Amino acid sequence: MKKFVFIIVSASLIASCNVGELEFDNLEVTPITGVFSFPLGESTYIMRDLVANQTGDSLSFQEDSTSLYTLLYYDTITYSTPDDLVQIDDINFSGAIGTIPTAVGPGTVNLGDSFEISYDPQENEELDSVFYESGDLTITTTSTIAGDVAYTFTIANTTNVNNGNPITVTGNISNGGTDMQTRSLIGHKTVLTDPSGSNALAVDLDAVVTLSGMQSLAGTETLSFDLTYGNQSFSLIYGKFGQDTIQVGDQSIEIDFFSQTAREGITFGNPSITFDFRNLFGVPIGIDFEGVFGDDGAGGNQVFLTGDIVRNDPVIEGSPLDSPTPTTPGDIAQTIVEINRDNSNLVQLLSQSPERLVFDVAGISNPESTTAGNYLQPTSSITANVTLEVPMEVQFVNFQEEGSFGLGDGLDLSNVDSAFIRLVSNNELPFSGAVNLVVQDADSVNLFPITDTTDPQFDQEQLDRFTNIPVIKAPLINFNGEVTDPSGATEDIALTKEEVELISGASHIIITMVLNTPVTQTSREIYVKILADYTLSLKVGIGGKFNLDL
C-alpha cells in the first residue's frame, strides 16, 4: 500500500473538521495496522489456444466430436527412377557370313546366314519385351566382293506394334565397299522369348550377288556387318527384373510441436505413422524401415525405429501386369502400411521429443520371388503420403511449462511487517503438478531463491520454499482418462524480511509448472486425454500485514 494514500485520507479528514477548535499538544497518534492483498496476474492455459500457436507448414490439429485433439504431420515420399530396376544401354553386335562359295560370272549367287544377338540390360535382368519410345537400328555392312551385292536384314523379334511386321533393313554395295542404313525404332517392340531365359534375338542376313562376265568369287571374300540398337528409350518394358535395392525415400518431417515447446517428459499413448503407398511400377517392393529415426534436427540424439515392422519388411503391391499399354500408364496399386505401438518402438521414439523424423526408406524389388513377372514405364513411380498421427492421449513425467508475471515498476513494501506470495489454481487438465518460483530483476538476475549451490548466498531452506509448490491438484479422472470434475488449490509462500526488501526492486516472477500424470493412472498405463476445451488457470498475488506510522 502506498504511503501517500494514507496521507491523503488523513488530510481529507482534517479538512472536514473545524481546525481552529482542535488542540494537538496532547494528541497521541495510533499507528495504522491491517491486512493487505492484491493480485499480480493470472495465466489461463486453454488447450485450443495453446495448440493454435504451434502450427507449421506440415502440422495441423484435428478435433473430434469429443474435443479430443490429434496432432497431425504430413509429408510425401516420391521415388521415380526406373533405371534403378532395368537399364538398357546401346546393344552392339558384329557378324559376317560364314561361307562364301566360289563362282564365275556371269550369274547370281545367293548368300545367307543367321545370327543370335544378346540383348542384355546392365544387370542382366531377364527381359520379355520392350516397347520403344525412341531409338534407332543402325547396320553398317561391308563387302569385299567384286560384284553387286543386294542385302536384306530381317529381325523377326523386332516388329511394328500396329501391324506385327518384322523390321527389315535393305541396301546395295557395288564392287566392294561399305553401306550404312538406319531405321527408326519408334512404334516398334522387341520380343525376347528364348526358352532358356537369355535375352536373345535372331538376325537373318540374305544377300544376292550379281557377277558380270569378268567377275568371280574365290571364296575368300567377306560380307560383314556392325549392328547397333542405339539411343533407346522405352515406353514399356516387361520381364523378370529380379531383386534390386532401391532408395524409396530420403526425406524428413520437421516436428514443430517439439521444437516450439522444447520440452521433455511427454509420452503419447497411441501414435502412428501411416504410409499410403501408390505404386505405378509393375514390381512389388519390400519396404525397409531400418533407416527411420528421430533426432534433434541437426543429426544428434538419434533414436532409430525398431520392432517387427523393421524385422519383417512389409510388401507393397505392384501395378497389375495387364494394366499398361505403350501409350497409357498402368493402374495404381495401393498399399497402406501403419507403424504403431504394437509393431514398433514408436512410443519410445516420440517420448524423446525429436525435432525431426527422418525417413531414409530403402526398398527391395521382388522380395518374395525373383522369378516374378514385372513391368515398368518411364512414368513409373512410387508415391507415399506419410501421416504422423498423434492423439493427445498422453503421460507426463516432469513435463515443464514456463511463464512470467511482471511487477511493473516494483512494489513499495516499506511499511509491511510480513508478506507472502499466494498461488491459486483451477485445473481441468488431467495432470497434477507443482510450481517453481524465481524472482528476478530487470536484467533477469535471480534475486531469490538462489539456485546455484556454489553461490555463497545459497540457502537450501529458501530454495525448498520456492520449489515444488504443490498447487496444481489432479482433477477427477474416469477410467477412460477423461476429466469429470476440475480441482482447485491455494498455496501461500511466506517471505522473509530480506525477501520483502528484495521484491520491492524486482521486475518479474518466473513461474515454472512441472506436470505429471497422476501416479495411480500411470501405473495402470492409462493415458489421459487432453481435450480442446480443458483449461488450467493460475493466479498469483501478494498479501501480508502492514504497519503505518502517520
C-alpha positions in Angstrom: 0.0 0.0 0.0 1.4 3.4 -0.9 2.1 5.7 2.0 0.7 8.8 0.2 -2.8 7.1 0.1 -3.0 7.3 3.9 -1.7 10.9 3.9 -4.4 11.9 1.5 -7.0 10.2 3.6 -5.8 11.9 6.8 -5.7 15.3 5.1 -9.3 14.8 4.0 -10.4 14.0 7.5 -8.7 17.1 8.8 -10.2 19.3 6.2 -13.7 18.2 7.2 -13.2 19.4 10.8 -13.1 22.9 12.4 -9.4 23.2 12.5 -9.5 26.2 14.8 -11.1 24.2 17.6 -8.5 21.4 17.5 -5.7 21.1 20.1 -2.7 19.0 19.1 -0.5 19.4 22.1 -1.6 16.2 23.9 -2.8 14.3 20.8 -1.5 10.7 20.5 -1.5 9.2 17.0 -2.0 5.4 16.9 -0.2 3.6 14.0 -2.5 2.2 11.4 -2.2 -1.6 11.0 -4.1 -4.0 8.8 -4.0 -6.8 6.3 -3.5 -6.2 2.5 -3.6 -8.4 -0.6 -3.7 -7.6 -4.3 -3.2 -9.7 -7.4 -0.1 -9.7 -9.6 -1.6 -11.5 -12.5 -3.3 -14.6 -13.9 -2.5 -17.0 -16.7 -5.1 -19.3 -18.2 -4.0 -22.1 -20.4 -6.6 -23.3 -22.8 -5.6 -26.3 -24.9 -7.4 -25.0 -28.0 -5.3 -21.7 -27.8 -2.1 -23.4 -26.9 -2.1 -25.7 -29.9 -3.2 -23.0 -32.3 0.1 -21.3 -31.7 2.0 -24.5 -32.7 1.1 -25.0 -36.3 3.6 -25.2 -39.1 3.6 -25.9 -42.9 3.2 -29.6 -42.3 1.4 -29.5 -38.9 -2.3 -29.4 -38.1 -4.5 -30.3 -35.2 -7.7 -32.2 -35.6 -10.5 -32.0 -33.1 -13.0 -34.9 -33.0 -16.6 -34.8 -31.7 -15.5 -35.3 -28.1 -13.0 -32.4 -28.4 -10.0 -34.8 -28.3 -7.1 -33.3 -30.1 -5.0 -35.2 -32.6 -1.7 -33.9 -33.7 -1.1 -34.5 -37.5 2.0 -34.1 -39.6 2.1 -34.7 -43.3 4.8 -35.4 -45.9 5.2 -37.1 -49.3 7.8 -39.5 -50.4 8.3 -40.0 -54.1 10.5 -42.5 -56.0 10.7 -42.3 -59.8 13.9 -43.8 -61.1 13.1 -46.8 -63.4 16.7 -47.1 -64.3 17.4 -48.5 -60.8 15.5 -51.6 -61.8 16.3 -52.0 -65.5 18.8 -50.0 -67.6 19.4 -50.9 -71.2 22.3 -49.3 -72.9 23.2 -49.5 -76.6 23.2 -53.0 -78.0 26.1 -53.7 -80.3 26.8 -56.8 -82.4 29.2 -57.6 -85.2 28.9 -60.6 -87.6 29.8 -61.9 -91.0 28.5 -64.6 -93.4 30.5 -67.7 -92.6 30.9 -69.3 -96.0 31.4 -67.6 -99.4 31.3 -70.1 -102.3 33.4 -70.0 -105.4 31.7 -68.9 -108.6 32.4 -67.5 -112.1 30.2 -64.9 -113.8 28.1 -64.0 -115.4 25.4 -65.1 -113.0 24.0 -64.7 -109.4 24.9 -66.3 -106.1 22.6 -66.4 -103.1 24.2 -65.9 -99.7 22.6 -66.2 -96.3 23.2 -66.7 -92.6 21.5 -66.3 -89.2 22.9 -64.7 -86.0 21.9 -64.6 -82.4 22.3 -61.3 -80.6 22.4 -60.9 -76.8 20.1 -58.1 -75.8 21.2 -57.7 -72.2 20.5 -54.9 -69.7 23.3 -53.6 -67.4 22.5 -56.1 -64.7 21.3 -58.9 -67.0 17.7 -58.8 -65.9 15.6 -61.3 -67.9 13.6 -59.4 -70.4 10.3 -60.4 -72.1 9.6 -57.5 -74.3 10.5 -53.8 -74.8 8.4 -51.1 -76.4 10.4 -48.2 -77.9 9.7 -44.6 -77.2 12.7 -43.6 -79.3 15.8 -45.1 -80.8 17.5 -46.3 -84.0 18.6 -49.5 -85.5 21.8 -48.9 -87.4 23.5 -51.5 -89.6 26.8 -50.9 -91.3 27.5 -53.5 -94.0 30.9 -54.1 -95.6 31.7 -56.2 -98.7 34.9 -57.3 -100.3 33.0 -59.0 -103.1 33.8 -58.0 -106.8 30.2 -57.7 -107.9 26.8 -56.1 -106.9 25.5 -57.2 -103.5 21.8 -56.6 -102.7 21.3 -57.5 -99.0 18.4 -57.7 -96.6 18.5 -58.0 -92.8 15.3 -59.3 -91.2 14.9 -59.2 -87.4 11.8 -61.2 -86.6 11.9 -60.3 -82.8 11.6 -56.6 -83.5 8.2 -55.8 -85.1 5.9 -53.0 -85.8 3.4 -52.6 -82.9 0.5 -51.8 -85.2 0.8 -54.5 -87.9 3.2 -57.0 -86.4 5.6 -56.9 -89.4 9.2 -57.5 -88.6 11.7 -54.8 -89.1 13.9 -55.1 -92.3 17.0 -53.3 -93.5 18.0 -53.4 -97.1 20.8 -52.0 -99.1 23.2 -52.4 -102.1 27.0 -52.4 -102.4 28.8 -52.4 -105.8 32.2 -53.9 -106.3 33.2 -53.8 -102.6 32.7 -51.1 -100.1 30.5 -50.0 -97.2 26.8 -49.1 -96.8 25.1 -47.8 -93.7 21.4 -48.0 -93.2 19.3 -46.6 -90.2 15.7 -47.4 -89.2 13.7 -45.7 -86.5 12.5 -47.9 -83.7 9.6 -45.6 -82.8 6.4 -47.6 -82.9 8.2 -50.9 -82.6 8.8 -53.5 -80.0 11.3 -56.3 -79.4 10.1 -59.6 -78.0 12.7 -61.8 -76.3 11.2 -65.3 -75.9 14.2 -67.6 -75.6 13.1 -70.6 -73.6 16.5 -70.6 -71.8 15.7 -67.2 -70.3 18.6 -65.5 -72.1 17.9 -62.1 -73.7 18.5 -63.2 -77.3 17.1 -62.2 -80.6 17.7 -63.6 -84.1 19.0 -61.7 -87.1 18.8 -63.1 -90.6 21.0 -61.8 -93.4 20.2 -62.7 -97.0 22.2 -61.4 -100.0 22.2 -61.8 -103.8 25.5 -61.4 -105.5 25.4 -60.5 -109.2 28.6 -61.3 -111.2 29.3 -59.9 -114.6 31.2 -62.0 -117.2 34.5 -60.9 -116.0 33.8 -61.3 -112.3 34.2 -64.3 -110.0 34.2 -65.5 -106.4 37.3 -67.0 -105.0 35.7 -68.0 -101.7 37.9 -65.7 -99.7 35.7 -62.6 -99.9 33.8 -61.4 -96.8 30.4 -59.8 -96.2 30.3 -58.5 -92.7 28.2 -56.0 -90.6 28.1 -54.0 -87.4 24.6 -53.7 -85.8 23.6 -51.2 -83.1 20.3 -50.6 -81.2 21.2 -47.1 -80.1 19.7 -44.0 -78.4 17.0 -46.2 -76.9 14.3 -45.1 -74.6 11.3 -47.2 -73.7 7.6 -46.7 -73.2 7.2 -50.1 -71.6 9.4 -52.9 -70.5 8.3 -56.4 -69.5 10.5 -59.0 -67.9 11.6 -60.7 -64.7 13.7 -58.0 -63.0 14.9 -60.0 -60.0 16.0 -58.3 -56.8 17.5 -54.8 -56.5 17.9 -52.4 -53.6 16.5 -49.0 -54.3 16.2 -45.8 -52.3 12.5 -45.2 -52.0 12.8 -42.1 -49.9 15.2 -39.9 -48.0 13.1 -37.1 -46.6 12.2 -35.7 -43.2 9.4 -34.2 -41.2 10.3 -31.2 -39.0 8.2 -31.7 -35.9 7.4 -28.1 -34.9 5.4 -29.2 -31.9 8.6 -30.4 -30.1 10.9 -27.7 -31.4 8.4 -25.0 -30.2 7.6 -26.5 -26.8 11.2 -27.6 -26.4 10.1 -29.9 -23.6 10.8 -33.4 -22.4 8.7 -35.7 -20.3 5.7 -36.3 -22.6 4.8 -39.7 -23.7 2.0 -40.3 -26.2 -0.2 -43.4 -25.8 -1.2 -44.3 -29.3 0.9 -42.6 -32.0 1.1 -43.9 -35.6 2.8 -43.3 -38.9 0.7 -44.2 -41.9 2.3 -44.7 -45.3 -0.2 -44.7 -48.1 1.8 -46.2 -50.9 0.7 -45.7 -54.6 2.8 -47.9 -56.9 2.9 -47.4 -60.6 5.7 -49.9 -61.1 4.7 -53.4 -62.1 7.0 -54.6 -59.4 6.3 -55.5 -55.7 8.6 -53.7 -53.3 9.6 -54.8 -49.8 9.9 -51.7 -47.6 12.9 -51.5 -45.2 12.2 -49.1 -42.3 15.6 -49.7 -40.7 16.7 -46.1 -41.7 13.8 -44.3 -40.0 14.9 -42.3 -36.9 14.2 -39.2 -34.9 16.8 -36.7 -34.0 17.3 -33.1 -32.6 17.1 -31.6 -36.1 20.9 -31.5 -36.6 21.7 -35.2 -36.7 22.3 -35.6 -32.9 20.4 -37.7 -30.3 19.3 -40.2 -32.9 16.7 -42.8 -31.9 16.1 -45.4 -34.6 12.8 -47.2 -35.3 12.9 -50.9 -34.1 10.4 -53.7 -33.8 8.5 -56.1 -36.0 7.9 -53.5 -38.7 11.7 -53.3 -39.1 12.5 -57.0 -38.8 9.7 -58.1 -41.2 9.7 -55.8 -44.3 6.1 -55.0 -45.4 5.5 -55.6 -49.1 3.7 -53.0 -51.3 1.9 -54.5 -54.2 3.0 -53.9 -57.8 0.7 -52.5 -60.5 -1.2 -55.3 -62.4 0.8 -56.6 -65.4 -2.1 -56.4 -67.8 -2.9 -52.8 -67.0 -0.4 -50.6 -69.0 -0.1 -50.1 -72.7 2.8 -48.4 -74.6 0.9 -45.2 -74.6 -1.0 -45.3 -71.3 0.2 -45.9 -67.7 -0.8 -48.9 -65.7 -3.2 -48.9 -62.8 -2.1 -47.7 -59.4 -1.6 -50.4 -56.8 -2.4 -49.0 -53.3 -0.9 -50.5 -50.1 -1.3 -48.9 -46.7 1.4 -49.6 -44.0 1.0 -48.4 -40.5 3.7 -48.1 -37.9 2.2 -48.1 -34.4 2.9 -49.1 -30.8 2.2 -52.7 -31.4 4.8 -53.3 -34.2 7.5 -50.8 -33.3 9.1 -48.6 -30.6 7.3 -45.5 -31.9 6.0 -44.6 -28.4 9.6 -44.6 -27.0 10.9 -42.8 -30.0 8.5 -39.9 -29.7 9.0 -39.7 -25.9 12.5 -38.4 -26.7 10.8 -35.3 -28.2 12.6 -35.4 -31.6 12.5 -32.2 -33.6 12.8 -34.2 -36.8 11.7 -37.6 -38.2 14.0 -38.8 -41.0 12.6 -41.3 -43.5 15.7 -43.0 -45.0 13.5 -45.7 -46.6 15.0 -48.4 -48.7 13.2 -51.0 -50.9 13.8 -54.5 -52.2 12.2 -55.3 -55.6 10.5 -58.7 -55.8 11.2 -59.6 -52.2 9.1 -62.8 -52.3 10.1 -64.2 -55.8 13.0 -63.5 -58.0 11.1 -65.0 -61.0 8.0 -62.9 -60.8 6.8 -61.1 -63.9 7.3 -57.3 -63.8 6.9 -54.2 -65.9 8.0 -50.6 -65.8 7.5 -47.4 -67.8 9.3 -44.1 -67.8 6.4 -42.6 -65.8 6.5 -45.3 -63.2 6.8 -44.0 -59.7 6.1 -44.9 -56.1 4.4 -42.2 -54.0 3.8 -42.4 -50.3 1.6 -40.0 -48.5 3.0 -40.0 -45.0 0.9 -39.1 -42.0 2.2 -38.9 -38.4 -0.9 -39.1 -36.2 -0.6 -38.4 -32.5 -3.8 -38.5 -30.5 -3.4 -36.3 -27.4 -3.6 -39.3 -25.1 -0.5 -38.8 -23.0 1.5 -39.4 -19.9 3.5 -36.5 -18.4 6.7 -37.1 -16.4 8.0 -33.8 -15.1 6.8 -32.0 -18.2 7.6 -28.3 -17.8 5.9 -25.2 -18.9 7.3 -21.7 -18.1 5.6 -18.3 -17.8 6.3 -14.9 -16.3 4.4 -12.3 -14.3 5.6 -8.7 -14.5 5.8 -6.5 -11.4 5.7 -3.2 -13.2 8.0 -0.6 -11.5 8.3 -2.7 -8.4 6.4 -2.9 -5.2 6.6 -0.4 -2.3 6.5 -2.7 0.7 8.4 -0.4 3.1 5.7 -0.4 5.7 5.0 -4.1 5.5 5.6 -6.2 8.6 5.2 -9.6 6.9 4.2 -10.8 3.4 3.5 -13.9 1.4 3.0 -14.9 -2.2 -0.3 -16.6 -2.9 -0.9 -19.1 -5.7 -4.4 -20.1 -6.6 -5.1 -22.7 -9.3 -8.2 -24.1 -11.0 -7.3 -27.2 -13.1 -9.2 -29.1 -15.7 -6.0 -30.6 -17.3 -5.7 -34.3 -16.4 -2.4 -33.8 -14.5 -1.2 -32.9 -11.1 1.7 -30.6 -10.8 4.0 -28.3 -8.8 5.2 -24.8 -9.3 8.7 -23.3 -9.0 9.1 -19.6 -8.4 12.1 -17.4 -9.1 12.0 -13.6 -8.5 14.3 -11.7 -10.9 15.3 -8.1 -11.6 15.1 -6.3 -14.9 18.3 -7.9 -16.1 16.8 -11.4 -15.4 19.2 -11.9 -12.5 17.8 -14.2 -9.7 17.1 -12.2 -6.6 15.7 -15.2 -4.8 15.8 -18.1 -4.4 19.4 -18.6 -5.3 19.6 -21.9 -7.3 23.3 -22.1 -7.7 24.6 -24.3 -4.8 28.1 -22.9 -5.2 26.9 -19.3 -4.6 27.8 -18.1 -1.1 24.3 -16.8 -0.6 22.7 -20.2 -1.4 20.1 -21.2 1.1 18.6 -24.7 0.9 15.6 -23.8 3.1 14.8 -20.8 0.8 15.1 -23.0 -2.3 12.8 -25.6 -0.8 10.1 -22.9 -0.1 10.0 -21.8 -3.7 10.4 -25.2 -5.3 7.8 -27.9 -5.9 4.9 -25.9 -4.5 2.0 -28.4 -4.8 -0.6 -26.0 -6.0 -1.8 -27.9 -9.1 -4.1 -30.7 -8.0 -5.3 -33.5 -10.2 -8.9 -33.3 -11.2 -11.2 -36.3 -11.0 -10.4 -38.6 -13.9 -12.5 -41.6 -15.0 -11.2 -44.9 -16.2 -11.1 -43.7 -19.8 -8.7 -40.9 -18.9 -11.3 -38.1 -19.1 -11.7 -35.3 -16.6 -15.0 -35.3 -14.8 -14.5 -32.6 -12.3 -11.9 -29.8 -12.1 -9.8 -29.3 -9.0 -8.7 -26.1 -7.2 -6.0 -25.4 -4.7 -4.3 -22.4 -2.8 -0.8 -22.2 -1.5 0.9 -19.4 0.4 4.7 -19.0 0.4 5.9 -16.8 3.3 8.5 -14.2 2.6 11.3 -13.3 5.0 12.1 -9.6 5.7 15.1 -9.8 3.4 12.9 -11.2 0.6 10.3 -8.4 1.2 13.0 -5.9 0.6 14.3 -7.6 -2.5 10.9 -8.0 -4.1 10.5 -4.2 -3.9 13.1 -3.9 -6.6 12.1 -6.9 -8.6 10.9 -6.8 -12.2 9.1 -10.1 -12.7 8.5 -13.6 -11.3 9.3 -16.6 -13.4 6.9 -19.4 -12.8 7.6 -23.0 -14.0 4.9 -25.6 -13.9 6.0 -29.2 -13.6 3.2 -31.5 -14.6 2.8 -35.2 -14.1 0.2 -37.8 -14.9 -1.4 -39.0 -11.6 0.6 -41.9 -10.4 -2.4 -44.3 -10.0 -3.3 -43.8 -13.6 0.3 -44.1 -14.9 0.9 -47.3 -13.0 -2.0 -48.8 -14.9 -0.6 -47.3 -18.2 -3.9 -45.5 -18.8 -3.1 -42.4 -20.9 -5.1 -39.4 -20.0 -6.9 -37.4 -22.8 -6.3 -33.7 -23.4 -9.4 -32.2 -24.8 -9.5 -28.9 -26.7 -11.5 -27.0 -24.0 -9.6 -28.1 -21.0 -8.2 -25.2 -19.1 -5.7 -24.5 -16.3 -5.8 -21.1 -14.6 -3.1 -19.9 -12.2 -3.4 -16.7 -10.2 -0.5 -15.1 -8.4 -0.9 -12.4 -5.7 0.8 -11.0 -2.8 -0.5 -10.3 0.7 0.5 -9.6 4.3 0.3 -7.2 7.2 1.3 -3.5 7.2 2.1 -1.1 10.0 1.9 2.6 9.0 3.0 5.5 11.3 1.3 8.8 10.5 
